[in-house]
Amino acid sequence: MHDDAAGRLPGTVEKIIKPIRGEAEKVQIAIQGGADPNQKIRIANILVDARGEAVSLKTGAVVQIIVKPKPKDPIE
């Protein structure tokens, strides 16, 4: 796999998950176009916009999921 390999899938924020015991608020995103029509991911709802200001996703927001491979550690 190439280091610059990536995939993009459209998604929609389905719900906001309230924080539990000091954890960050999370969002559940339904991914369209994947192999599994019920595929969902959950991420922390702690995001930063292009200006460096804190933002958060809202229910119904349309998002692009970008999947990249983890970079390999350099060989010493």
MDTraj code that builds the backbone (N, CA, C; nanometers):
import mdtraj as md
import numpy as np

residues = "MET HIS ASP ASP ALA ALA GLY ARG LEU PRO GLY THR VAL GLU LYS ILE ILE LYS PRO ILE ARG GLY GLU ALA GLU LYS VAL GLN ILE ALA ILE GLN GLY GLY ALA ASP PRO ASN GLN LYS ILE ARG ILE ALA ASN ILE LEU VAL ASP ALA ARG GLY GLU ALA VAL SER LEU LYS THR GLY ALA VAL VAL GLN ILE ILE VAL LYS PRO LYS PRO LYS ASP PRO ILE GLU".split()
xyz = np.array([
    [0.0843, -0.1176, 0.0000],
    [0.0000, 0.0000, 0.0000],
    [0.0885, 0.1236, 0.0000],
    [0.0548, 0.2226, -0.0792],
    [0.1320, 0.3454, -0.0860],
    [0.1057, 0.4321, 0.0356],
    [0.2061, 0.5122, 0.0753],
    [0.1892, 0.6012, 0.1891],
    [0.0823, 0.7067, 0.1638],
    [0.0576, 0.7412, 0.0356],
    [-0.0405, 0.8439, 0.0049],
    [-0.1786, 0.7859, -0.0272],
    [-0.1965, 0.6553, -0.0059],
    [-0.3263, 0.5921, -0.0333],
    [-0.4300, 0.6413, 0.0678],
    [-0.5490, 0.6686, 0.0209],
    [-0.6570, 0.7130, 0.1087],
    [-0.7902, 0.6807, 0.0433],
    [-0.8915, 0.6723, 0.1227],
    [-1.0257, 0.6501, 0.0714],
    [-1.1203, 0.7526, 0.1316],
    [-1.2240, 0.7890, 0.0566],
    [-1.3238, 0.8853, 0.1045],
    [-1.4622, 0.8223, 0.0951],
    [-1.5400, 0.8408, 0.2001],
    [-1.6774, 0.7929, 0.2026],
    [-1.7662, 0.9022, 0.2608],
    [-1.8849, 0.9223, 0.2038],
    [-1.9765, 1.0204, 0.2617],
    [-2.0437, 0.9632, 0.3861],
    [-2.0770, 1.0513, 0.4779],
    [-2.1450, 1.0091, 0.5993],
    [-2.2389, 1.1168, 0.6493],
    [-2.3247, 1.0787, 0.7434],
    [-2.4193, 1.1717, 0.8051],
    [-2.4179, 1.1494, 0.9561],
    [-2.4116, 1.2580, 1.0316],
    [-2.4154, 1.2480, 1.1773],
    [-2.5557, 1.2041, 1.2182],
    [-2.5630, 1.0871, 1.2824],
    [-2.6923, 1.0310, 1.3245],
    [-2.7353, 1.0795, 1.4620],
    [-2.6390, 1.0814, 1.5556],
    [-2.6779, 1.1236, 1.6900],
    [-2.5571, 1.1736, 1.7686],
    [-2.5894, 1.2526, 1.8691],
    [-2.4903, 1.3047, 1.9625],
    [-2.4968, 1.2172, 2.0872],
    [-2.3819, 1.1723, 2.1351],
    [-2.3751, 1.0864, 2.2531],
    [-2.3168, 1.1692, 2.3674],
    [-2.3962, 1.1902, 2.4697],
    [-2.3552, 1.2736, 2.5826],
    [-2.2354, 1.2122, 2.6543],
    [-2.1483, 1.2965, 2.7076],
    [-2.0286, 1.2459, 2.7757],
    [-2.0624, 1.1692, 2.9039],
    [-1.9780, 1.0712, 2.9339],
    [-1.9933, 0.9905, 3.0547],
    [-1.8632, 0.9991, 3.1348],
    [-1.8743, 1.0291, 3.2605],
    [-1.7593, 1.0303, 3.3531],
    [-1.6369, 1.1028, 3.2972],
    [-1.6527, 1.2258, 3.2576],
    [-1.5388, 1.3065, 3.2147],
    [-1.4895, 1.2822, 3.0736],
    [-1.5510, 1.1898, 3.0010],
    [-1.5119, 1.1678, 2.8612],
    [-1.5678, 1.2795, 2.7742],
    [-1.5147, 1.2923, 2.6544],
    [-1.5638, 1.3917, 2.5600],
    [-1.6960, 1.3472, 2.4981],
    [-1.7778, 1.4445, 2.4582],
    [-1.8995, 1.4148, 2.3838],
    [-1.8595, 1.3434, 2.2542],
    [-1.9408, 1.2494, 2.2083],
    [-1.9118, 1.1765, 2.0855],
    [-2.0260, 1.1931, 1.9870],
    [-1.9957, 1.1696, 1.8592],
    [-2.0988, 1.1676, 1.7560],
    [-2.0949, 1.0316, 1.6879],
    [-2.2125, 0.9838, 1.6496],
    [-2.2227, 0.8600, 1.5726],
    [-2.2509, 0.8984, 1.4288],
    [-2.1663, 0.8481, 1.3371],
    [-2.1767, 0.8819, 1.1954],
    [-2.2103, 0.7566, 1.1167],
    [-2.3177, 0.7632, 1.0378],
    [-2.3543, 0.6543, 0.9470],
    [-2.2771, 0.6759, 0.8174],
    [-2.2083, 0.5719, 0.7716],
    [-2.1263, 0.5818, 0.6509],
    [-2.2030, 0.5249, 0.5330],
    [-2.2168, 0.6043, 0.4271],
    [-2.2828, 0.5583, 0.3054],
    [-2.1760, 0.5113, 0.2054],
    [-2.2130, 0.4160, 0.1228],
    [-2.1239, 0.3724, 0.0169],
    [-2.0256, 0.2649, 0.0574],
    [-2.0297, 0.2201, 0.1802],
    [-1.9408, 0.1143, 0.2231],
    [-2.0007, -0.0222, 0.1922],
    [-1.9254, -0.1252, 0.2214],
    [-1.9723, -0.2609, 0.1957],
    [-2.0912, -0.2969, 0.2855],
    [-2.0922, -0.2447, 0.4068],
    [-2.1995, -0.2730, 0.5026],
    [-2.2924, -0.1515, 0.5099],
    [-2.4194, -0.1647, 0.4708],
    [-2.5106, -0.0498, 0.4724],
    [-2.5403, 0.0027, 0.6129],
    [-2.5094, -0.0754, 0.7157],
    [-2.5325, -0.0325, 0.8538],
    [-2.4031, 0.0097, 0.9230],
    [-2.3000, 0.0400, 0.8467],
    [-2.1697, 0.0738, 0.9031],
    [-2.1756, 0.2110, 0.9700],
    [-2.1266, 0.2161, 1.0944],
    [-2.1262, 0.3392, 1.1712],
    [-1.9928, 0.3527, 1.2442],
    [-1.9539, 0.4765, 1.2681],
    [-1.8358, 0.5008, 1.3506],
    [-1.8744, 0.6027, 1.4572],
    [-1.7984, 0.6035, 1.5642],
    [-1.8153, 0.7041, 1.6689],
    [-1.6819, 0.7725, 1.6898],
    [-1.6864, 0.9058, 1.6949],
    [-1.5659, 0.9844, 1.7186],
    [-1.5953, 1.0905, 1.8235],
    [-1.4899, 1.1398, 1.8875],
    [-1.5056, 1.2503, 1.9813],
    [-1.5493, 1.3739, 1.9040],
    [-1.6409, 1.4489, 1.9601],
    [-1.6938, 1.5681, 1.8943],
    [-1.6105, 1.6901, 1.9344],
    [-1.4800, 1.6766, 1.9171],
    [-1.3856, 1.7836, 1.9487],
    [-1.3100, 1.8132, 1.8201],
    [-1.3524, 1.9155, 1.7502],
    [-1.2959, 1.9466, 1.6189],
    [-1.2508, 2.0918, 1.6135],
    [-1.1657, 2.1217, 1.5161],
    [-1.1124, 2.2558, 1.4977],
    [-1.1316, 2.2944, 1.3522],
    [-1.1780, 2.4171, 1.3272],
    [-1.1968, 2.4616, 1.1892],
    [-1.0649, 2.5146, 1.1305],
    [-1.0704, 2.5618, 1.0079],
    [-0.9507, 2.6089, 0.9375],
    [-0.8843, 2.7278, 1.0072],
    [-0.9601, 2.8018, 1.0871],
    [-0.9050, 2.9171, 1.1602],
    [-0.8525, 2.8786, 1.2973],
    [-0.8627, 2.7502, 1.3322],
    [-0.8147, 2.7039, 1.4611],
    [-0.9155, 2.7191, 1.5738],
    [-1.0407, 2.7497, 1.5409],
    [-1.1441, 2.7670, 1.6425],
    [-1.2195, 2.6357, 1.6655],
    [-1.2576, 2.6133, 1.7909],
    [-1.3296, 2.4909, 1.8265],
    [-1.4685, 2.4902, 1.7623],
    [-1.5059, 2.3750, 1.7058],
    [-1.6376, 2.3552, 1.6465],
    [-1.6871, 2.2165, 1.6856],
    [-1.8166, 2.1927, 1.6679],
    [-1.8704, 2.0594, 1.6946],
    [-1.9741, 2.0255, 1.5888],
    [-1.9884, 1.8967, 1.5628],
    [-2.0859, 1.8496, 1.4649],
    [-2.2251, 1.8463, 1.5270],
    [-2.3254, 1.8633, 1.4442],
    [-2.4654, 1.8590, 1.4863],
    [-2.5348, 1.7431, 1.4154],
    [-2.6420, 1.6924, 1.4741],
    [-2.7205, 1.5855, 1.4135],
    [-2.7663, 1.6279, 1.2739],
    [-2.7494, 1.5384, 1.1758],
    [-2.7897, 1.5648, 1.0384],
    [-2.6786, 1.6235, 0.9517],
    [-2.5664, 1.6622, 1.0121],
    [-2.4557, 1.7198, 0.9343],
    [-2.4010, 1.6157, 0.8364],
    [-2.3735, 1.6596, 0.7146],
    [-2.3138, 1.5735, 0.6127],
    [-2.1628, 1.5902, 0.6225],
    [-2.0911, 1.4773, 0.6277],
    [-1.9450, 1.4802, 0.6442],
    [-1.8777, 1.3893, 0.5415],
    [-1.7504, 1.4090, 0.5208],
    [-1.6678, 1.3212, 0.4391],
    [-1.5726, 1.2483, 0.5329],
    [-1.5718, 1.1168, 0.5289],
    [-1.4809, 1.0357, 0.6090],
    [-1.3606, 1.0050, 0.5208],
    [-1.2426, 1.0444, 0.5663],
    [-1.1195, 1.0166, 0.4921],
    [-1.0405, 0.9130, 0.5712],
    [-1.0122, 0.8004, 0.5068],
    [-0.9404, 0.6913, 0.5712],
    [-0.8015, 0.6827, 0.5098],
    [-0.6994, 0.6919, 0.5967],
    [-0.5610, 0.6834, 0.5511],
    [-0.4906, 0.5738, 0.6311],
    [-0.3943, 0.5069, 0.5708],
    [-0.3184, 0.4083, 0.6474],
    [-0.2263, 0.4780, 0.7460],
    [-0.2003, 0.4110, 0.8552],
    [-0.1083, 0.4636, 0.9547],
    [0.0316, 0.4693, 0.8928],
    [0.1030, 0.5808, 0.9093],
    [0.2384, 0.5878, 0.8535],
    [0.3301, 0.4821, 0.9158],
    [0.4183, 0.4302, 0.8344],
    [0.5137, 0.3315, 0.8849],
    [0.6235, 0.4026, 0.9623],
    [0.6741, 0.3351, 1.0651],
    [0.7872, 0.3911, 1.1384],
    [0.9099, 0.3862, 1.0503],
    [0.9930, 0.4908, 1.0542],
    [1.1133, 0.4896, 0.9718],
    [1.2088, 0.3783, 1.0168],
    [1.2748, 0.3185, 0.9212],
    [1.3712, 0.2116, 0.9503],
    [1.5027, 0.2782, 0.9869],
    [1.5550, 0.2355, 1.0989],
    [1.6821, 0.2971, 1.1438],
    [1.7989, 0.2113, 1.1100],
])
top = md.Topology()
chain = top.add_chain()
for i, resn in enumerate(residues, 1):
    res = top.add_residue(resn, chain, resSeq=i)
    for name in ("N", "CA", "C"):
        top.add_atom(name, md.element.get_by_symbol(name[0]), res)
traj = md.Trajectory(xyz[None], top)
